[in-house]
Amino acid sequence: MRRLAVIAAACGLLAACSDASSIFGDSAPPPLPGKRISVLAHSQTLAPDVGNSTPIVLPAVESATDWPQAGGEPMHDPQRLALAGASLHQVWSADLGAGGDKRRPYFSQPVVADGKVFAMDAANTVSAFRLSTGERLWRVDLTPDDVGDGSFGGGLAYDDGKLFATTGYAQVVAMDPAQGKVLWRHNLTAPAPGAPTVHGGRVLVITVDNEAKALSAEDGHELWHHNGMSEMAMMVGGSSAAVDGNTVLVPYTSGELFALRIENGTVQWSEMVSSIRRTDQVAELTDIRGLPVVDHGKVYAAGNADIVAAIDLRTGRRIWDRDVGSIETPWVAGDYIYLITNAPDLVCFEAASGKVRWVTSLEKWDDPKEKSGRILWSGPVLASDRLIVAASDGKAISFSPYTGAKMSEQELPGGVRIAPIVADNTLLLVTTDARLLAYR
């Protein structure tokens, strides 16, 4: 009882300290004048760095006819693609099948090869369309016999005359792209939510329990595997490995980025793409959701936990980093990197130093006053002289890659949660209700 009395008295003294007069008779100081600004919010604000005002020069436009894998190619470095014309017009649309919902969010990017578009719906049904007209060529359901509904995720890749798919049923499937015939299946221990990466006769996949596997592209037998740290919680969606020569870059949901030998999976180096300073509960999820990008001996990777970094490909030495989180893939174009951050902002960084050249804020809410209806942004893709981003509220916006100024806005027939792709002068988008849209 005496202890309770002492605690009660102490609480009374503490309460008295908050009064206008303290127990010592001194008046409490008045509050400092001025507007109060959250230190945490202020620390997250990006602004252009001073010191470089030279005009931005981009690499030459490349007329790529294909987009065979996630990120355009194994290095995820398509640079600057051709998309002619001052304005975009929808030329065709096609129904993929099952759209996304809360249980099965839709995160599979289409691929393009040999004049065909290959796309997967939320229920792991793969379809092939003619790129020029949108005509459906074939459709195949990859659901195994005698199974349940499966999990989320999956993706596609095309290489050396074969189409490869990861599915929500914990399988890797090889298909004949001409007719959709299944050539082989490999059972995984867990689903692979991201698309496979195919290079040098190897199919590289990453499972939800942070295991990377290399399979033979010929028959699907396992060549090697590697394990990262397991995570109890992760973001919806998945990433894909990047490949440059004999090095495989494997991003995990733990925030780990491993460089492995493609021949046998031996570790060359590892790095954490995660900040010690976490800005909110969502930033506690350390996923590398965007694809790692390899360009001129450097690896660029963005993590959800407030880090975007440039890393030396050979040694794993961190060259620079910025305290900004993202779940999107950095787009590298010559000396510059474009990225959608979690803020959300569209930012242009200098590739050599990480300095910010310009920042353009993107809309965050459907209803800004009520702060309701969070808008999610995907991209960007650099096509000719426009940076194109797509939004979950049904629009695609083009920005200047030189200044960040808004150029045009395109209304879409549905929301988009997958980064757009460009192939053969055609912009392709997939809506959450599984519509494949083509613009030229």
QUINOR-V817197 format. One record per residue. N is the residue number from 1. RES is the residue in one letter. PHI is phi as a letter, one per 30 degrees, with the letter a starting at -180 (NA if undefined). OMEGA is omega in whole degrees, 0 to 359 (none if undefined). Layout:
N;RES;PHI;OMEGA + N;RES;PHI;OMEGA
This chain:
1;M;NA;179 + 2;R;d;178 + 3;R;d;178 + 4;L;d;180 + 5;A;d;179 + 6;V;d;180 + 7;I;d;180 + 8;A;d;179 + 9;A;d;179 + 10;A;d;178 + 11;C;d;178 + 12;G;d;178 + 13;L;d;178 + 14;L;d;178 + 15;A;d;180 + 16;A;d;181 + 17;C;d;181 + 18;S;d;180 + 19;D;d;181 + 20;A;d;178 + 21;S;c;179 + 22;S;d;180 + 23;I;d;179 + 24;F;c;175 + 25;G;i;179 + 26;D;d;178 + 27;S;d;177 + 28;A;d;181 + 29;P;d;178 + 30;P;d;179 + 31;P;d;180 + 32;L;d;180 + 33;P;d;176 + 34;G;j;180 + 35;K;d;178 + 36;R;d;182 + 37;I;b;178 + 38;S;d;178 + 39;V;d;181 + 40;L;d;180 + 41;A;d;181 + 42;H;d;182 + 43;S;d;182 + 44;Q;c;185 + 45;T;d;176 + 46;L;c;176 + 47;A;b;178 + 48;P;e;176 + 49;D;d;180 + 50;V;d;172 + 51;G;j;179 + 52;N;b;180 + 53;S;b;179 + 54;T;d;181 + 55;P;d;178 + 56;I;d;178 + 57;V;c;183 + 58;L;c;176 + 59;P;d;181 + 60;A;d;179 + 61;V;d;178 + 62;E;c;180 + 63;S;d;181 + 64;A;d;180 + 65;T;d;185 + 66;D;b;168 + 67;W;b;193 + 68;P;d;183 + 69;Q;b;176 + 70;A;e;184 + 71;G;i;176 + 72;G;j;183 + 73;E;a;182 + 74;P;e;178 + 75;M;d;181 + 76;H;h;188 + 77;D;b;183 + 78;P;d;177 + 79;Q;i;187 + 80;R;b;187 + 81;L;c;183 + 82;A;d;173 + 83;L;a;189 + 84;A;d;175 + 85;G;j;181 + 86;A;d;180 + 87;S;b;183 + 88;L;c;178 + 89;H;b;178 + 90;Q;d;182 + 91;V;c;173 + 92;W;a;174 + 93;S;b;182 + 94;A;b;179 + 95;D;c;180 + 96;L;d;182 + 97;G;k;185 + 98;A;d;177 + 99;G;d;182 + 100;G;d;173 + 101;D;b;184 + 102;K;d;181 + 103;R;d;182 + 104;R;b;176 + 105;P;d;188 + 106;Y;c;185 + 107;F;b;184 + 108;S;c;179 + 109;Q;d;177 + 110;P;d;175 + 111;V;b;183 + 112;V;b;176 + 113;A;a;176 + 114;D;h;177 + 115;G;i;180 + 116;K;b;173 + 117;V;c;177 + 118;F;c;184 + 119;A;b;182 + 120;M;b;177 + 121;D;d;185 + 122;A;d;180 + 123;A;c;176 + 124;N;i;170 + 125;T;c;183 + 126;V;c;179 + 127;S;b;175 + 128;A;c;181 + 129;F;b;173 + 130;R;d;185 + 131;L;d;185 + 132;S;d;188 + 133;T;b;185 + 134;G;i;179 + 135;E;d;177 + 136;R;d;181 + 137;L;c;175 + 138;W;a;180 + 139;R;b;184 + 140;V;b;175 + 141;D;d;182 + 142;L;c;178 + 143;T;d;178 + 144;P;d;177 + 145;D;d;173 + 146;D;h;175 + 147;V;b;177 + 148;G;d;183 + 149;D;d;181 + 150;G;i;181 + 151;S;c;178 + 152;F;d;168 + 153;G;j;182 + 154;G;k;180 + 155;G;a;187 + 156;L;b;172 + 157;A;a;179 + 158;Y;b;177 + 159;D;a;172 + 160;D;h;175 + 161;G;i;177 + 162;K;b;175 + 163;L;c;182 + 164;F;c;181 + 165;A;b;164 + 166;T;c;185 + 167;T;b;176 + 168;G;d;179 + 169;Y;c;178 + 170;A;h;178 + 171;Q;b;166 + 172;V;c;186 + 173;V;b;173 + 174;A;c;186 + 175;M;b;171 + 176;D;d;184 + 177;P;d;181 + 178;A;d;185 + 179;Q;b;181 + 180;G;i;180 + 181;K;d;178 + 182;V;d;181 + 183;L;c;175 + 184;W;a;176 + 185;R;b;175 + 186;H;b;180 + 187;N;d;176 + 188;L;c;177 + 189;T;d;179 + 190;A;a;179 + 191;P;d;174 + 192;A;c;186 + 193;P;d;180 + 194;G;c;180 + 195;A;d;174 + 196;P;d;170 + 197;T;c;184 + 198;V;c;181 + 199;H;a;174 + 200;G;h;179 + 201;G;i;180 + 202;R;b;175 + 203;V;c;185 + 204;L;c;181 + 205;V;b;179 + 206;I;b;183 + 207;T;c;182 + 208;V;d;178 + 209;D;c;174 + 210;N;h;171 + 211;E;b;175 + 212;A;c;180 + 213;K;b;172 + 214;A;c;180 + 215;L;c;174 + 216;S;d;178 + 217;A;d;182 + 218;E;d;185 + 219;D;b;175 + 220;G;i;180 + 221;H;d;184 + 222;E;d;178 + 223;L;c;175 + 224;W;a;175 + 225;H;b;180 + 226;H;b;181 + 227;N;c;170 + 228;G;c;177 + 229;M;d;178 + 230;S;d;181 + 231;E;b;179 + 232;M;d;181 + 233;A;b;181 + 234;M;a;178 + 235;M;d;178 + 236;V;d;182 + 237;G;j;182 + 238;G;b;179 + 239;S;c;180 + 240;S;b;178 + 241;A;d;172 + 242;A;c;181 + 243;V;b;171 + 244;D;b;182 + 245;G;i;181 + 246;N;c;184 + 247;T;c;176 + 248;V;c;177 + 249;L;c;185 + 250;V;c;176 + 251;P;c;179 + 252;Y;c;178 + 253;T;d;177 + 254;S;d;185 + 255;G;i;178 + 256;E;d;172 + 257;L;b;182 + 258;F;c;169 + 259;A;c;184 + 260;L;c;173 + 261;R;d;184 + 262;I;d;181 + 263;E;d;189 + 264;N;b;179 + 265;G;i;179 + 266;T;d;182 + 267;V;d;174 + 268;Q;c;175 + 269;W;a;176 + 270;S;b;181 + 271;E;b;175 + 272;M;c;176 + 273;V;c;184 + 274;S;a;182 + 275;S;c;173 + 276;I;d;180 + 277;R;d;179 + 278;R;c;188 + 279;T;c;179 + 280;D;a;183 + 281;Q;d;179 + 282;V;d;180 + 283;A;d;174 + 284;E;d;175 + 285;L;d;191 + 286;T;c;185 + 287;D;e;162 + 288;I;c;185 + 289;R;d;176 + 290;G;d;181 + 291;L;d;171 + 292;P;d;183 + 293;V;c;178 + 294;V;c;181 + 295;D;a;176 + 296;H;h;174 + 297;G;i;178 + 298;K;b;175 + 299;V;c;177 + 300;Y;c;183 + 301;A;b;178 + 302;A;c;178 + 303;G;c;178 + 304;N;d;184 + 305;A;d;166 + 306;D;i;175 + 307;I;b;161 + 308;V;b;190 + 309;A;b;170 + 310;A;c;186 + 311;I;b;178 + 312;D;d;185 + 313;L;d;185 + 314;R;d;188 + 315;T;c;185 + 316;G;i;179 + 317;R;d;178 + 318;R;d;182 + 319;I;d;175 + 320;W;a;173 + 321;D;a;176 + 322;R;b;181 + 323;D;d;178 + 324;V;b;183 + 325;G;c;178 + 326;S;a;172 + 327;I;c;180 + 328;E;c;181 + 329;T;d;174 + 330;P;d;176 + 331;W;c;182 + 332;V;c;178 + 333;A;b;180 + 334;G;i;183 + 335;D;c;186 + 336;Y;b;179 + 337;I;b;178 + 338;Y;c;186 + 339;L;a;169 + 340;I;c;181 + 341;T;c;179 + 342;N;d;187 + 343;A;e;5 + 344;P;c;173 + 345;D;b;168 + 346;L;c;190 + 347;V;b;172 + 348;C;c;177 + 349;F;c;168 + 350;E;d;184 + 351;A;d;184 + 352;A;d;189 + 353;S;b;185 + 354;G;i;178 + 355;K;d;182 + 356;V;d;177 + 357;R;d;175 + 358;W;a;180 + 359;V;b;174 + 360;T;b;180 + 361;S;d;177 + 362;L;c;180 + 363;E;d;183 + 364;K;c;186 + 365;W;b;169 + 366;D;d;178 + 367;D;b;184 + 368;P;d;181 + 369;K;d;180 + 370;E;d;185 + 371;K;h;180 + 372;S;b;181 + 373;G;i;183 + 374;R;d;178 + 375;I;c;178 + 376;L;c;185 + 377;W;c;180 + 378;S;b;180 + 379;G;k;2 + 380;P;d;167 + 381;V;b;180 + 382;L;c;181 + 383;A;b;184 + 384;S;h;182 + 385;D;c;177 + 386;R;b;171 + 387;L;c;185 + 388;I;c;175 + 389;V;b;181 + 390;A;b;187 + 391;A;b;181 + 392;S;d;178 + 393;D;c;171 + 394;G;j;174 + 395;K;a;172 + 396;A;b;185 + 397;I;b;175 + 398;S;c;178 + 399;F;b;175 + 400;S;d;177 + 401;P;d;182 + 402;Y;c;185 + 403;T;b;185 + 404;G;i;180 + 405;A;d;179 + 406;K;d;182 + 407;M;c;182 + 408;S;a;179 + 409;E;b;182 + 410;Q;c;175 + 411;E;d;181 + 412;L;c;180 + 413;P;d;178 + 414;G;a;178 + 415;G;d;182 + 416;V;b;177 + 417;R;b;182 + 418;I;b;180 + 419;A;e;178 + 420;P;d;174 + 421;I;b;179 + 422;V;b;176 + 423;A;a;177 + 424;D;h;178 + 425;N;h;180 + 426;T;b;175 + 427;L;c;181 + 428;L;c;177 + 429;L;b;176 + 430;V;b;181 + 431;T;d;181 + 432;T;d;176 + 433;D;c;170 + 434;A;i;170 + 435;R;c;175 + 436;L;c;186 + 437;L;c;178 + 438;A;c;180 + 439;Y;b;174 + 440;R;b;none
